[in-house]
């Protein structure tokens, strides 16, 4: 089976924010600032609810028997719906094992909501055995199945108090860690039109996640030390 490691980068959905909060007429920067302030007043944090995250980059590592490839889906000017469609089209085509770092806690819920916004179909992803019996006991949706391996969740024993960030763990294992940007700089880069830096940052994250996945495969005896 192919392995598809994935990561997304997001910015505030200012169009959705304008619709929900009456922020029409504001620039993207000022609309986002208003959304952050409303969220801070509501919950004591500026971190927006998942349905108000707009996806601007999706990076993947695809490992199969035939090839290994790292890339960002779509192009620099691809719309959000194109990025999401390409992601789920890959699942339709390869039925890969998905691997993520906090994908169950962030990336996939955001993808769910945004796919709903754009009317995107993903029947293979939502398969639970009704048309393919092999998905009944191993599908993408069950937290404890292996078609999606959320390494952060799994390595913490499904205990939130044991969660670790990707960057410190990757560096602890001798891998590069994050380079060139931090998550809180993505929106500024987006406003500046620097999609290339966002895509590069996202690709760095999936590469680190893939390297941690290889170490995990060694840990559970699925490969030997010379393979890592």
Buried (B, 14 or more C-beta within 10 A) or exposed (E): EBBBBBBBBBBBBBBBBBEBBEBEEBEBEEBBBBBBEBBEEEEEEBEBEBBBBBBBBBBBBBBEEEEEEBEBBBEEEBEBBBBBBBBBBBBEEBBBBBBBBBBBBBBBBBBBBBBEBEEBEBEBBBBBEEEEEEBEEBBBBEEEBBBBBBBBBBBBEEEEEEEBEBBEBBBEEEBEBBEEBEEEBBBEBBEEEBBEBBBBBBBBBBBBBBBBBBBBBBEEEEBEEEEE
